[in-house]
């Protein structure tokens, strides 16, 4: 009687997809761990994610910001990992039938990762190439070992009553799969934590000099004591963040420099210590994302410390026909605004501090630009690496080809914080919120209950003409459902329009309107 049992080599693994996903996760985790060990090796996850952002159409980026808000970075990071795992699963299945597929896909993984990492500005190219290539090789080897173990376990007899060699093979496979998956998870988490800790340790060691020009401290006249009302100065945890950096760049201030290039008499290269040694000033400035819908929270006010941009530009000597200032981030992101905005009295800053501390990592450490009165996408370059003087027509910043306006002054806006939208109020109704019109200031805020006449609200004392103000107004509202809306008038006498307009291309318009119930 002939033996008709299949050979081990002929058995098709039952769990090839799981094997491929685990192997891909391990390769990705090793790259993240390598980035955690060496500041010169960029995160492959963040680098590939950055490429995804760069090649994505403008409508997709706008949708992500609109739907996910400040969570878009985390969602993209998770999405990048999920895609890698799915590709790994497909690779595992294909390799179980065609052994050459696995090595080919992992080699492609290495090439894509290395290209993205080098494009992101790897400061240790050789180490980056070696680390990512090694990670891919380990992933390919792990896949081979898993598939071999899966074949042996697939040839076992599931009906065996007593654990024997076949059952042991299955257990070995499960144990190996669990080990690879656990290794991938541990390497990824450990790498991410190492990156965060290294960057934060560098930041907290920085010491800001005493400003020569200080702002007034916040007092009772500047802020109302109303529960639920947005603070007049937002701390770092609550301050919004919208940018294209999938993972916050880790910048070493010991090696970082800021270059001033282009249409200037003398190109400059300033170190972090150079900036700190220059005269420091403080400013209260409210900044806003152009993607902020009416009534939303992609806006914030902080006390910024830094060097006056005009001082640096005057040192460099700006050519008369240089009509645009371009800011470049360490990760290549760009923004451009009119040169006139540096010299018209609004006093932009090269910022090194936020609310009395060194600039937080996610807000641009070691330095960023703050230009009062302009939306962030044309001005507020974080992780600043270069300031280039050029002409208006010679260059478009990152978001301009993606459908956003090149001229982007912040529109006058107001928001209702209390009562909450759809909320239920018991007892006295106090309407309260914030209003902003940087460089113009807020002259008055008016509130309307249902169809009653508009009532003027009380305003907090402004911290500066560039900072938002709080407003409040006791409301005499009967029991039942009500509508409340707000509008602001800026310091030039212009009242914000009622016409509703989406953020694209140059900022949202309309009156913030809510409904609430009095019990």
Protein Blocks (a to p, Z undefined) as FASTA:
>chain_A
ZZfbdcfklpccfklmmmmmmmmmmmmmmmmmmmmmpmklccfklmmmmmmmmmpcfklm
mmmmmmnmmmlmmmmmmmmmmmmmmmmmmmmmmmmmmmmlmmmmmmmmmmmmmmmmmmno
pablmlmmmmmmmmmmmmmmmmmmmmmmmmmmmmpcfkbmbdcfklmmmmmmmmmmmmmm
mmmmmmmmmmmmmmmmmmmmmmmmpccdddfbdcddddfklpccdehiacfbdcfklpcc
ddfbfbacdddfklgccddehjdfbdcdddfklmmmpccdddddddddfklcghiabbcd
dddddddfklmmmmnopafklcbdcdddfkopacdddfklmmnonopaddfbeehiacdf
klopabdcddehiafklmmcghifbdcdddfklpccfklmnopafblcdddddddfbdce
hiacehjaddddddddehkapabdcddehjbccddddddddfbfkbccdddddddddedd
dddddddddfkopacdfbdcdfblnbpedddddddddZZ
